[in-house]
Amino acid sequence: MGPLGAWFCTILSVFAIVILSFIALMFYKDHEEFTGSINDPEDGKAVAATIMWAVVVYAVFFVFCGSQVLIHRRNSRVVLQ
């Protein structure tokens, strides 16, 4: 895969953390666009907690992939496979 895969994973994780955190915040605040219709969940705080677990998973990916980028920058002989 190489260093490009680690960079892609790192950047994707950053975007996922930002976007999912925003969505979780909207559910936590019971924003009308997210919890205002008949088919949407009634308990926005529970949905926000579930989304925050996804943010934690992406944070772990960010740390792992970011460390792979740093290792590759320090020692260019290391290649992800």
PyMOL Python script that loads the backbone (N, CA, C, O; Angstrom):
from pymol import cmd

cmd.read_pdbstr("""\
ATOM      1  N   MET A   1       0.827  -1.181   0.000  1.00  0.00           N
ATOM      2  CA  MET A   1       0.000   0.000   0.000  1.00  0.00           C
ATOM      3  C   MET A   1       0.872   1.245   0.000  1.00  0.00           C
ATOM      4  O   MET A   1       0.602   2.168  -0.768  1.00  0.00           O
ATOM      5  N   GLY A   2       1.881   1.308   0.809  1.00  0.00           N
ATOM      6  CA  GLY A   2       2.800   2.429   0.790  1.00  0.00           C
ATOM      7  C   GLY A   2       2.331   3.611   1.618  1.00  0.00           C
ATOM      8  O   GLY A   2       1.301   3.552   2.289  1.00  0.00           O
ATOM      9  N   PRO A   3       3.104   4.686   1.560  1.00  0.00           N
ATOM     10  CA  PRO A   3       2.793   5.853   2.387  1.00  0.00           C
ATOM     11  C   PRO A   3       1.520   6.570   1.953  1.00  0.00           C
ATOM     12  O   PRO A   3       0.892   7.258   2.759  1.00  0.00           O
ATOM     13  N   LEU A   4       1.131   6.417   0.685  1.00  0.00           N
ATOM     14  CA  LEU A   4      -0.093   7.082   0.230  1.00  0.00           C
ATOM     15  C   LEU A   4      -1.332   6.521   0.927  1.00  0.00           C
ATOM     16  O   LEU A   4      -2.278   7.255   1.210  1.00  0.00           O
ATOM     17  N   GLY A   5      -1.319   5.222   1.200  1.00  0.00           N
ATOM     18  CA  GLY A   5      -2.435   4.619   1.924  1.00  0.00           C
ATOM     19  C   GLY A   5      -2.547   5.156   3.340  1.00  0.00           C
ATOM     20  O   GLY A   5      -3.648   5.389   3.839  1.00  0.00           O
ATOM     21  N   ALA A   6      -1.408   5.350   3.983  1.00  0.00           N
ATOM     22  CA  ALA A   6      -1.412   5.893   5.341  1.00  0.00           C
ATOM     23  C   ALA A   6      -1.880   7.343   5.338  1.00  0.00           C
ATOM     24  O   ALA A   6      -2.622   7.760   6.227  1.00  0.00           O
ATOM     25  N   TRP A   7      -1.449   8.110   4.341  1.00  0.00           N
ATOM     26  CA  TRP A   7      -1.915   9.506   4.237  1.00  0.00           C
ATOM     27  C   TRP A   7      -3.416   9.556   3.987  1.00  0.00           C
ATOM     28  O   TRP A   7      -4.123  10.359   4.595  1.00  0.00           O
ATOM     29  N   PHE A   8      -3.907   8.692   3.088  1.00  0.00           N
ATOM     30  CA  PHE A   8      -5.333   8.664   2.792  1.00  0.00           C
ATOM     31  C   PHE A   8      -6.138   8.322   4.045  1.00  0.00           C
ATOM     32  O   PHE A   8      -7.149   8.965   4.327  1.00  0.00           O
ATOM     33  N   CYS A   9      -5.703   7.329   4.784  1.00  0.00           N
ATOM     34  CA  CYS A   9      -6.382   6.924   6.011  1.00  0.00           C
ATOM     35  C   CYS A   9      -6.386   8.060   7.034  1.00  0.00           C
ATOM     36  O   CYS A   9      -7.393   8.290   7.703  1.00  0.00           O
ATOM     37  N   THR A  10      -5.273   8.761   7.154  1.00  0.00           N
ATOM     38  CA  THR A  10      -5.166   9.860   8.111  1.00  0.00           C
ATOM     39  C   THR A  10      -6.114  10.995   7.748  1.00  0.00           C
ATOM     40  O   THR A  10      -6.842  11.498   8.604  1.00  0.00           O
ATOM     41  N   ILE A  11      -6.105  11.395   6.487  1.00  0.00           N
ATOM     42  CA  ILE A  11      -6.963  12.505   6.039  1.00  0.00           C
ATOM     43  C   ILE A  11      -8.433  12.120   6.125  1.00  0.00           C
ATOM     44  O   ILE A  11      -9.262  12.919   6.561  1.00  0.00           O
ATOM     45  N   LEU A  12      -8.759  10.904   5.713  1.00  0.00           N
ATOM     46  CA  LEU A  12     -10.148  10.441   5.801  1.00  0.00           C
ATOM     47  C   LEU A  12     -10.622  10.417   7.249  1.00  0.00           C
ATOM     48  O   LEU A  12     -11.771  10.760   7.530  1.00  0.00           O
ATOM     49  N   SER A  13      -9.760  10.021   8.160  1.00  0.00           N
ATOM     50  CA  SER A  13     -10.115   9.984   9.575  1.00  0.00           C
ATOM     51  C   SER A  13     -10.388  11.383  10.119  1.00  0.00           C
ATOM     52  O   SER A  13     -11.308  11.574  10.914  1.00  0.00           O
ATOM     53  N   VAL A  14      -9.593  12.357   9.693  1.00  0.00           N
ATOM     54  CA  VAL A  14      -9.817  13.738  10.141  1.00  0.00           C
ATOM     55  C   VAL A  14     -11.183  14.231   9.681  1.00  0.00           C
ATOM     56  O   VAL A  14     -11.946  14.788  10.471  1.00  0.00           O
ATOM     57  N   PHE A  15     -11.491  14.024   8.398  1.00  0.00           N
ATOM     58  CA  PHE A  15     -12.795  14.449   7.886  1.00  0.00           C
ATOM     59  C   PHE A  15     -13.934  13.734   8.609  1.00  0.00           C
ATOM     60  O   PHE A  15     -14.940  14.357   8.950  1.00  0.00           O
ATOM     61  N   ALA A  16     -13.785  12.442   8.843  1.00  0.00           N
ATOM     62  CA  ALA A  16     -14.833  11.687   9.526  1.00  0.00           C
ATOM     63  C   ALA A  16     -15.032  12.189  10.950  1.00  0.00           C
ATOM     64  O   ALA A  16     -16.167  12.300  11.414  1.00  0.00           O
ATOM     65  N   ILE A  17     -13.951  12.489  11.638  1.00  0.00           N
ATOM     66  CA  ILE A  17     -14.065  12.994  13.015  1.00  0.00           C
ATOM     67  C   ILE A  17     -14.818  14.317  13.033  1.00  0.00           C
ATOM     68  O   ILE A  17     -15.705  14.515  13.863  1.00  0.00           O
ATOM     69  N   VAL A  18     -14.471  15.222  12.125  1.00  0.00           N
ATOM     70  CA  VAL A  18     -15.119  16.537  12.087  1.00  0.00           C
ATOM     71  C   VAL A  18     -16.596  16.410  11.732  1.00  0.00           C
ATOM     72  O   VAL A  18     -17.450  16.972  12.417  1.00  0.00           O
ATOM     73  N   ILE A  19     -16.898  15.681  10.674  1.00  0.00           N
ATOM     74  CA  ILE A  19     -18.280  15.576  10.208  1.00  0.00           C
ATOM     75  C   ILE A  19     -19.155  14.830  11.214  1.00  0.00           C
ATOM     76  O   ILE A  19     -20.254  15.283  11.534  1.00  0.00           O
ATOM     77  N   LEU A  20     -18.673  13.688  11.713  1.00  0.00           N
ATOM     78  CA  LEU A  20     -19.476  12.925  12.664  1.00  0.00           C
ATOM     79  C   LEU A  20     -19.646  13.662  13.990  1.00  0.00           C
ATOM     80  O   LEU A  20     -20.689  13.539  14.632  1.00  0.00           O
ATOM     81  N   SER A  21     -18.641  14.423  14.405  1.00  0.00           N
ATOM     82  CA  SER A  21     -18.791  15.220  15.629  1.00  0.00           C
ATOM     83  C   SER A  21     -19.878  16.272  15.465  1.00  0.00           C
ATOM     84  O   SER A  21     -20.669  16.509  16.378  1.00  0.00           O
ATOM     85  N   PHE A  22     -19.911  16.898  14.300  1.00  0.00           N
ATOM     86  CA  PHE A  22     -20.959  17.893  14.025  1.00  0.00           C
ATOM     87  C   PHE A  22     -22.347  17.245  14.024  1.00  0.00           C
ATOM     88  O   PHE A  22     -23.290  17.787  14.600  1.00  0.00           O
ATOM     89  N   ILE A  23     -22.464  16.102  13.384  1.00  0.00           N
ATOM     90  CA  ILE A  23     -23.758  15.402  13.346  1.00  0.00           C
ATOM     91  C   ILE A  23     -24.173  14.980  14.754  1.00  0.00           C
ATOM     92  O   ILE A  23     -25.341  15.113  15.119  1.00  0.00           O
ATOM     93  N   ALA A  24     -23.230  14.475  15.544  1.00  0.00           N
ATOM     94  CA  ALA A  24     -23.539  14.085  16.917  1.00  0.00           C
ATOM     95  C   ALA A  24     -23.989  15.291  17.738  1.00  0.00           C
ATOM     96  O   ALA A  24     -24.913  15.188  18.545  1.00  0.00           O
ATOM     97  N   LEU A  25     -23.344  16.421  17.532  1.00  0.00           N
ATOM     98  CA  LEU A  25     -23.738  17.635  18.246  1.00  0.00           C
ATOM     99  C   LEU A  25     -25.165  18.046  17.893  1.00  0.00           C
ATOM    100  O   LEU A  25     -25.931  18.456  18.765  1.00  0.00           O
ATOM    101  N   MET A  26     -25.513  17.936  16.632  1.00  0.00           N
ATOM    102  CA  MET A  26     -26.873  18.289  16.212  1.00  0.00           C
ATOM    103  C   MET A  26     -27.907  17.352  16.839  1.00  0.00           C
ATOM    104  O   MET A  26     -28.970  17.800  17.270  1.00  0.00           O
ATOM    105  N   PHE A  27     -27.602  16.066  16.888  1.00  0.00           N
ATOM    106  CA  PHE A  27     -28.526  15.137  17.547  1.00  0.00           C
ATOM    107  C   PHE A  27     -28.585  15.397  19.043  1.00  0.00           C
ATOM    108  O   PHE A  27     -29.658  15.321  19.642  1.00  0.00           O
ATOM    109  N   TYR A  28     -27.445  15.702  19.654  1.00  0.00           N
ATOM    110  CA  TYR A  28     -27.420  15.956  21.097  1.00  0.00           C
ATOM    111  C   TYR A  28     -28.257  17.179  21.461  1.00  0.00           C
ATOM    112  O   TYR A  28     -28.938  17.194  22.486  1.00  0.00           O
ATOM    113  N   LYS A  29     -28.198  18.193  20.617  1.00  0.00           N
ATOM    114  CA  LYS A  29     -28.967  19.425  20.857  1.00  0.00           C
ATOM    115  C   LYS A  29     -30.422  19.299  20.389  1.00  0.00           C
ATOM    116  O   LYS A  29     -31.178  20.268  20.458  1.00  0.00           O
ATOM    117  N   ASP A  30     -30.819  18.108  19.912  1.00  0.00           N
ATOM    118  CA  ASP A  30     -32.167  17.862  19.379  1.00  0.00           C
ATOM    119  C   ASP A  30     -32.535  18.886  18.319  1.00  0.00           C
ATOM    120  O   ASP A  30     -33.621  19.466  18.338  1.00  0.00           O
ATOM    121  N   HIS A  31     -31.609  19.095  17.399  1.00  0.00           N
ATOM    122  CA  HIS A  31     -31.847  20.032  16.309  1.00  0.00           C
ATOM    123  C   HIS A  31     -33.032  19.559  15.478  1.00  0.00           C
ATOM    124  O   HIS A  31     -33.165  18.370  15.189  1.00  0.00           O
ATOM    125  N   GLU A  32     -33.872  20.481  15.103  1.00  0.00           N
ATOM    126  CA  GLU A  32     -35.126  20.144  14.431  1.00  0.00           C
ATOM    127  C   GLU A  32     -34.907  19.420  13.105  1.00  0.00           C
ATOM    128  O   GLU A  32     -35.707  18.558  12.742  1.00  0.00           O
ATOM    129  N   GLU A  33     -33.865  19.742  12.391  1.00  0.00           N
ATOM    130  CA  GLU A  33     -33.604  19.087  11.106  1.00  0.00           C
ATOM    131  C   GLU A  33     -33.263  17.602  11.278  1.00  0.00           C
ATOM    132  O   GLU A  33     -33.453  16.815  10.352  1.00  0.00           O
ATOM    133  N   PHE A  34     -32.773  17.226  12.428  1.00  0.00           N
ATOM    134  CA  PHE A  34     -32.379  15.838  12.663  1.00  0.00           C
ATOM    135  C   PHE A  34     -33.426  15.046  13.440  1.00  0.00           C
ATOM    136  O   PHE A  34     -33.523  13.831  13.268  1.00  0.00           O
ATOM    137  N   THR A  35     -34.195  15.692  14.274  1.00  0.00           N
ATOM    138  CA  THR A  35     -35.152  14.964  15.118  1.00  0.00           C
ATOM    139  C   THR A  35     -36.571  15.498  14.988  1.00  0.00           C
ATOM    140  O   THR A  35     -37.413  15.207  15.837  1.00  0.00           O
ATOM    141  N   GLY A  36     -36.855  16.271  13.948  1.00  0.00           N
ATOM    142  CA  GLY A  36     -38.142  16.948  13.880  1.00  0.00           C
ATOM    143  C   GLY A  36     -39.249  16.251  13.125  1.00  0.00           C
ATOM    144  O   GLY A  36     -40.401  16.672  13.229  1.00  0.00           O
ATOM    145  N   SER A  37     -38.961  15.202  12.366  1.00  0.00           N
ATOM    146  CA  SER A  37     -40.030  14.573  11.592  1.00  0.00           C
ATOM    147  C   SER A  37     -40.529  13.305  12.279  1.00  0.00           C
ATOM    148  O   SER A  37     -40.013  12.902  13.321  1.00  0.00           O
ATOM    149  N   ILE A  38     -41.524  12.698  11.686  1.00  0.00           N
ATOM    150  CA  ILE A  38     -42.163  11.515  12.272  1.00  0.00           C
ATOM    151  C   ILE A  38     -41.214  10.314  12.282  1.00  0.00           C
ATOM    152  O   ILE A  38     -41.221   9.536  13.236  1.00  0.00           O
ATOM    153  N   ASN A  39     -40.400  10.152  11.239  1.00  0.00           N
ATOM    154  CA  ASN A  39     -39.556   8.969  11.100  1.00  0.00           C
ATOM    155  C   ASN A  39     -38.200   9.085  11.796  1.00  0.00           C
ATOM    156  O   ASN A  39     -37.459   8.105  11.869  1.00  0.00           O
ATOM    157  N   ASP A  40     -37.876  10.248  12.298  1.00  0.00           N
ATOM    158  CA  ASP A  40     -36.585  10.432  12.952  1.00  0.00           C
ATOM    159  C   ASP A  40     -36.636   9.930  14.396  1.00  0.00           C
ATOM    160  O   ASP A  40     -37.716   9.805  14.973  1.00  0.00           O
ATOM    161  N   PRO A  41     -35.470   9.645  14.975  1.00  0.00           N
ATOM    162  CA  PRO A  41     -35.453   9.118  16.347  1.00  0.00           C
ATOM    163  C   PRO A  41     -35.945  10.150  17.359  1.00  0.00           C
ATOM    164  O   PRO A  41     -35.760  11.356  17.193  1.00  0.00           O
ATOM    165  N   GLU A  42     -36.571   9.640  18.397  1.00  0.00           N
ATOM    166  CA  GLU A  42     -37.079  10.524  19.448  1.00  0.00           C
ATOM    167  C   GLU A  42     -36.004  10.881  20.459  1.00  0.00           C
ATOM    168  O   GLU A  42     -36.021  11.977  21.020  1.00  0.00           O
ATOM    169  N   ASP A  43     -35.069   9.971  20.699  1.00  0.00           N
ATOM    170  CA  ASP A  43     -34.024  10.203  21.683  1.00  0.00           C
ATOM    171  C   ASP A  43     -32.722  10.596  20.977  1.00  0.00           C
ATOM    172  O   ASP A  43     -31.894   9.744  20.655  1.00  0.00           O
ATOM    173  N   GLY A  44     -32.559  11.889  20.745  1.00  0.00           N
ATOM    174  CA  GLY A  44     -31.382  12.379  20.040  1.00  0.00           C
ATOM    175  C   GLY A  44     -30.100  12.173  20.808  1.00  0.00           C
ATOM    176  O   GLY A  44     -29.043  11.987  20.206  1.00  0.00           O
ATOM    177  N   LYS A  45     -30.169  12.201  22.123  1.00  0.00           N
ATOM    178  CA  LYS A  45     -28.965  12.028  22.937  1.00  0.00           C
ATOM    179  C   LYS A  45     -28.401  10.610  22.811  1.00  0.00           C
ATOM    180  O   LYS A  45     -27.185  10.424  22.829  1.00  0.00           O
ATOM    181  N   ALA A  46     -29.271   9.621  22.685  1.00  0.00           N
ATOM    182  CA  ALA A  46     -28.805   8.244  22.497  1.00  0.00           C
ATOM    183  C   ALA A  46     -28.159   8.080  21.125  1.00  0.00           C
ATOM    184  O   ALA A  46     -27.153   7.384  20.988  1.00  0.00           O
ATOM    185  N   VAL A  47     -28.726   8.708  20.130  1.00  0.00           N
ATOM    186  CA  VAL A  47     -28.132   8.659  18.793  1.00  0.00           C
ATOM    187  C   VAL A  47     -26.772   9.355  18.801  1.00  0.00           C
ATOM    188  O   VAL A  47     -25.818   8.864  18.198  1.00  0.00           O
ATOM    189  N   ALA A  48     -26.684  10.495  19.481  1.00  0.00           N
ATOM    190  CA  ALA A  48     -25.421  11.228  19.578  1.00  0.00           C
ATOM    191  C   ALA A  48     -24.348  10.378  20.260  1.00  0.00           C
ATOM    192  O   ALA A  48     -23.187  10.405  19.852  1.00  0.00           O
ATOM    193  N   ALA A  49     -24.722   9.638  21.276  1.00  0.00           N
ATOM    194  CA  ALA A  49     -23.752   8.776  21.958  1.00  0.00           C
ATOM    195  C   ALA A  49     -23.242   7.680  21.029  1.00  0.00           C
ATOM    196  O   ALA A  49     -22.055   7.354  21.053  1.00  0.00           O
ATOM    197  N   THR A  50     -24.110   7.117  20.226  1.00  0.00           N
ATOM    198  CA  THR A  50     -23.707   6.087  19.273  1.00  0.00           C
ATOM    199  C   THR A  50     -22.761   6.660  18.225  1.00  0.00           C
ATOM    200  O   THR A  50     -21.762   6.035  17.870  1.00  0.00           O
ATOM    201  N   ILE A  51     -23.082   7.842  17.740  1.00  0.00           N
ATOM    202  CA  ILE A  51     -22.221   8.482  16.741  1.00  0.00           C
ATOM    203  C   ILE A  51     -20.864   8.815  17.344  1.00  0.00           C
ATOM    204  O   ILE A  51     -19.844   8.729  16.660  1.00  0.00           O
ATOM    205  N   MET A  52     -20.843   9.193  18.613  1.00  0.00           N
ATOM    206  CA  MET A  52     -19.564   9.511  19.249  1.00  0.00           C
ATOM    207  C   MET A  52     -18.667   8.277  19.356  1.00  0.00           C
ATOM    208  O   MET A  52     -17.443   8.400  19.329  1.00  0.00           O
ATOM    209  N   TRP A  53     -19.265   7.091  19.477  1.00  0.00           N
ATOM    210  CA  TRP A  53     -18.444   5.873  19.455  1.00  0.00           C
ATOM    211  C   TRP A  53     -17.781   5.709  18.091  1.00  0.00           C
ATOM    212  O   TRP A  53     -16.641   5.250  18.013  1.00  0.00           O
ATOM    213  N   ALA A  54     -18.474   6.074  17.022  1.00  0.00           N
ATOM    214  CA  ALA A  54     -17.862   6.042  15.694  1.00  0.00           C
ATOM    215  C   ALA A  54     -16.715   7.050  15.614  1.00  0.00           C
ATOM    216  O   ALA A  54     -15.698   6.783  14.973  1.00  0.00           O
ATOM    217  N   VAL A  55     -16.874   8.202  16.259  1.00  0.00           N
ATOM    218  CA  VAL A  55     -15.800   9.198  16.305  1.00  0.00           C
ATOM    219  C   VAL A  55     -14.588   8.623  17.032  1.00  0.00           C
ATOM    220  O   VAL A  55     -13.452   8.855  16.619  1.00  0.00           O
ATOM    221  N   VAL A  56     -14.819   7.883  18.098  1.00  0.00           N
ATOM    222  CA  VAL A  56     -13.708   7.255  18.831  1.00  0.00           C
ATOM    223  C   VAL A  56     -12.980   6.257  17.938  1.00  0.00           C
ATOM    224  O   VAL A  56     -11.750   6.192  17.953  1.00  0.00           O
ATOM    225  N   VAL A  57     -13.727   5.484  17.165  1.00  0.00           N
ATOM    226  CA  VAL A  57     -13.099   4.518  16.255  1.00  0.00           C
ATOM    227  C   VAL A  57     -12.243   5.246  15.222  1.00  0.00           C
ATOM    228  O   VAL A  57     -11.118   4.829  14.945  1.00  0.00           O
ATOM    229  N   TYR A  58     -12.769   6.333  14.650  1.00  0.00           N
ATOM    230  CA  TYR A  58     -11.981   7.091  13.678  1.00  0.00           C
ATOM    231  C   TYR A  58     -10.782   7.767  14.334  1.00  0.00           C
ATOM    232  O   TYR A  58      -9.755   7.953  13.680  1.00  0.00           O
ATOM    233  N   ALA A  59     -10.885   8.132  15.590  1.00  0.00           N
ATOM    234  CA  ALA A  59      -9.736   8.708  16.299  1.00  0.00           C
ATOM    235  C   ALA A  59      -8.629   7.661  16.447  1.00  0.00           C
ATOM    236  O   ALA A  59      -7.446   7.982  16.332  1.00  0.00           O
ATOM    237  N   VAL A  60      -9.015   6.418  16.701  1.00  0.00           N
ATOM    238  CA  VAL A  60      -8.026   5.331  16.777  1.00  0.00           C
ATOM    239  C   VAL A  60      -7.365   5.138  15.415  1.00  0.00           C
ATOM    240  O   VAL A  60      -6.147   4.983  15.329  1.00  0.00           O
ATOM    241  N   PHE A  61      -8.177   5.148  14.341  1.00  0.00           N
ATOM    242  CA  PHE A  61      -7.614   5.061  12.993  1.00  0.00           C
ATOM    243  C   PHE A  61      -6.645   6.215  12.730  1.00  0.00           C
ATOM    244  O   PHE A  61      -5.578   6.018  12.149  1.00  0.00           O
ATOM    245  N   PHE A  62      -7.026   7.421  13.163  1.00  0.00           N
ATOM    246  CA  PHE A  62      -6.182   8.595  12.965  1.00  0.00           C
ATOM    247  C   PHE A  62      -4.832   8.420  13.655  1.00  0.00           C
ATOM    248  O   PHE A  62      -3.789   8.713  13.070  1.00  0.00           O
ATOM    249  N   VAL A  63      -4.853   7.949  14.880  1.00  0.00           N
ATOM    250  CA  VAL A  63      -3.602   7.754  15.628  1.00  0.00           C
ATOM    251  C   VAL A  63      -2.751   6.684  14.957  1.00  0.00           C
ATOM    252  O   VAL A  63      -1.547   6.867  14.782  1.00  0.00           O
ATOM    253  N   PHE A  64      -3.368   5.573  14.582  1.00  0.00           N
ATOM    254  CA  PHE A  64      -2.606   4.489  13.963  1.00  0.00           C
ATOM    255  C   PHE A  64      -2.030   4.915  12.616  1.00  0.00           C
ATOM    256  O   PHE A  64      -0.835   4.749  12.371  1.00  0.00           O
ATOM    257  N   CYS A  65      -2.866   5.458  11.750  1.00  0.00           N
ATOM    258  CA  CYS A  65      -2.394   5.847  10.415  1.00  0.00           C
ATOM    259  C   CYS A  65      -1.419   7.014  10.494  1.00  0.00           C
ATOM    260  O   CYS A  65      -0.444   7.065   9.745  1.00  0.00           O
ATOM    261  N   GLY A  66      -1.682   7.945  11.396  1.00  0.00           N
ATOM    262  CA  GLY A  66      -0.755   9.055  11.577  1.00  0.00           C
ATOM    263  C   GLY A  66       0.601   8.588  12.049  1.00  0.00           C
ATOM    264  O   GLY A  66       1.626   9.127  11.632  1.00  0.00           O
ATOM    265  N   SER A  67       0.619   7.589  12.917  1.00  0.00           N
ATOM    266  CA  SER A  67       1.911   7.047  13.367  1.00  0.00           C
ATOM    267  C   SER A  67       2.628   6.347  12.217  1.00  0.00           C
ATOM    268  O   SER A  67       3.856   6.390  12.141  1.00  0.00           O
ATOM    269  N   GLN A  68       1.884   5.707  11.324  1.00  0.00           N
ATOM    270  CA  GLN A  68       2.502   5.078  10.163  1.00  0.00           C
ATOM    271  C   GLN A  68       3.125   6.127   9.238  1.00  0.00           C
ATOM    272  O   GLN A  68       4.195   5.904   8.672  1.00  0.00           O
ATOM    273  N   VAL A  69       2.457   7.260   9.089  1.00  0.00           N
ATOM    274  CA  VAL A  69       3.006   8.354   8.282  1.00  0.00           C
ATOM    275  C   VAL A  69       4.294   8.863   8.914  1.00  0.00           C
ATOM    276  O   VAL A  69       5.291   9.065   8.221  1.00  0.00           O
ATOM    277  N   LEU A  70       4.276   9.071  10.231  1.00  0.00           N
ATOM    278  CA  LEU A  70       5.470   9.565  10.914  1.00  0.00           C
ATOM    279  C   LEU A  70       6.627   8.572  10.831  1.00  0.00           C
ATOM    280  O   LEU A  70       7.776   8.967  10.633  1.00  0.00           O
ATOM    281  N   ILE A  71       6.325   7.297  10.981  1.00  0.00           N
ATOM    282  CA  ILE A  71       7.362   6.274  10.875  1.00  0.00           C
ATOM    283  C   ILE A  71       7.949   6.270   9.467  1.00  0.00           C
ATOM    284  O   ILE A  71       9.163   6.168   9.294  1.00  0.00           O
ATOM    285  N   HIS A  72       7.093   6.378   8.477  1.00  0.00           N
ATOM    286  CA  HIS A  72       7.583   6.369   7.106  1.00  0.00           C
ATOM    287  C   HIS A  72       8.429   7.609   6.812  1.00  0.00           C
ATOM    288  O   HIS A  72       9.421   7.524   6.087  1.00  0.00           O
ATOM    289  N   ARG A  73       8.049   8.739   7.360  1.00  0.00           N
ATOM    290  CA  ARG A  73       8.836   9.962   7.142  1.00  0.00           C
ATOM    291  C   ARG A  73      10.201   9.853   7.807  1.00  0.00           C
ATOM    292  O   ARG A  73      11.194  10.357   7.284  1.00  0.00           O
ATOM    293  N   ARG A  74      10.247   9.197   8.954  1.00  0.00           N
ATOM    294  CA  ARG A  74      11.511   9.055   9.669  1.00  0.00           C
ATOM    295  C   ARG A  74      12.406   8.005   9.028  1.00  0.00           C
ATOM    296  O   ARG A  74      13.621   8.176   8.930  1.00  0.00           O
ATOM    297  N   ASN A  75      11.787   6.927   8.598  1.00  0.00           N
ATOM    298  CA  ASN A  75      12.551   5.810   8.033  1.00  0.00           C
ATOM    299  C   ASN A  75      11.855   5.399   6.744  1.00  0.00           C
ATOM    300  O   ASN A  75      10.889   4.638   6.781  1.00  0.00           O
ATOM    301  N   SER A  76      12.325   5.885   5.623  1.00  0.00           N
ATOM    302  CA  SER A  76      11.634   5.659   4.357  1.00  0.00           C
ATOM    303  C   SER A  76      11.695   4.207   3.890  1.00  0.00           C
ATOM    304  O   SER A  76      11.067   3.864   2.888  1.00  0.00           O
ATOM    305  N   ARG A  77      12.425   3.358   4.580  1.00  0.00           N
ATOM    306  CA  ARG A  77      12.477   1.951   4.202  1.00  0.00           C
ATOM    307  C   ARG A  77      11.254   1.182   4.683  1.00  0.00           C
ATOM    308  O   ARG A  77      10.998   0.078   4.201  1.00  0.00           O
ATOM    309  N   VAL A  78      10.481   1.747   5.638  1.00  0.00           N
ATOM    310  CA  VAL A  78       9.289   1.077   6.140  1.00  0.00           C
ATOM    311  C   VAL A  78       8.159   1.269   5.143  1.00  0.00           C
ATOM    312  O   VAL A  78       7.859   2.398   4.754  1.00  0.00           O
ATOM    313  N   VAL A  79       7.528   0.170   4.724  1.00  0.00           N
ATOM    314  CA  VAL A  79       6.447   0.235   3.756  1.00  0.00           C
ATOM    315  C   VAL A  79       5.249  -0.528   4.331  1.00  0.00           C
ATOM    316  O   VAL A  79       5.390  -1.656   4.804  1.00  0.00           O
ATOM    317  N   LEU A  80       4.074   0.099   4.285  1.00  0.00           N
ATOM    318  CA  LEU A  80       2.855  -0.573   4.735  1.00  0.00           C
ATOM    319  C   LEU A  80       2.449  -1.627   3.733  1.00  0.00           C
ATOM    320  O   LEU A  80       2.497  -1.398   2.525  1.00  0.00           O
ATOM    321  N   GLN A  81       2.045  -2.790   4.235  1.00  0.00           N
ATOM    322  CA  GLN A  81       1.612  -3.837   3.322  1.00  0.00           C
ATOM    323  C   GLN A  81       0.330  -4.432   3.780  1.00  0.00           C
ATOM    324  O   GLN A  81      -0.196  -5.338   3.134  1.00  0.00           O
TER     325      GLN A  81
END
""", "prot")
cmd.dss("prot")
cmd.show_as("cartoon", "prot")
cmd.util.cbc("prot")
cmd.orient("prot")
